[in-house]
């Protein structure tokens, strides 16, 4: 089995698309509408055929409560990995990203958290080499 898709709930798909492509640097992969439903995904330009992230509209009360609880507790809704958290921090900050936590060292990793402007915290993680 392979993981090919995961989702994050967003309160505005257009705003989310701008953040995930323009600020984080992902590429739009799928954008299909059917009435009020919109299937919208992004992928890493480093792995265009890799795992997709669906930017799912948060129009379900249970999902909205879950999303808000994660945000209020400071828990990331999604985590991305990098080889250069400091460089990504500077690049994302330069594109207008608002960080809740700048790069911070923890045992085994350095992490940063940025607000995706759509109701989520995104964690960027660099694992320490052994």
Secondary structure, DSSP 4 states (H G I P E B T S, - for coil): ----EEEEEES-HHHHHHIIIIIS--EEEEEEEETTEEEEEEE-GGGTTS-EEEEEE---HHHHHHHHHHHHTT--SEEEE-S-HHHHHHHHHHTT-EEEEEEEEETTEEEEEEE-SSS-EEEEEEEPP-
